[in-house]
């Protein structure tokens, strides 16, 4: 029972990383684009 719970938790963490990483990259690119647009 405990083993299944741990596996499920790890699986959920993997899904979160898959969603957060690309979103974080997009936010970084968006902020950089905003900075460039404002500075020029």
C-alpha positions as CSV (number, residue, x, y, z in Angstrom):
1,X,0.0,0.0,0.0
2,X,2.7,2.5,1.0
3,X,4.8,1.6,-2.1
4,X,1.8,2.4,-4.4
5,X,1.3,5.8,-2.7
6,X,5.0,6.7,-3.1
7,X,4.9,5.8,-6.8
8,X,1.8,7.8,-7.4
9,X,3.3,10.8,-5.6
10,X,6.5,10.6,-7.8
11,X,4.3,10.4,-10.9
12,X,2.4,13.5,-9.9
13,X,5.7,15.3,-9.3
14,X,6.9,14.4,-12.7
15,X,3.7,15.8,-14.3
16,X,4.1,19.0,-12.4
17,X,7.7,19.4,-13.6
18,X,6.5,18.8,-17.2
19,X,4.0,21.6,-16.9
20,X,6.1,24.1,-14.8
21,X,9.3,24.0,-16.8
22,X,7.9,25.0,-20.2
23,X,5.6,27.6,-18.5
24,X,8.6,29.1,-16.6
25,X,10.6,29.3,-19.9
26,X,7.7,31.1,-21.6
27,X,7.5,33.6,-18.7
28,X,11.2,34.2,-18.9
29,X,11.0,34.8,-22.6
30,X,8.0,37.1,-22.1
31,X,9.7,39.2,-19.5
32,X,12.8,39.5,-21.7
33,X,10.7,40.6,-24.6
34,X,8.9,43.2,-22.4
35,X,12.3,44.5,-21.2
36,X,13.6,44.9,-24.7
37,X,10.4,46.6,-25.9
38,X,10.4,49.0,-23.0
39,X,14.2,49.8,-23.2
40,X,13.9,50.6,-26.9
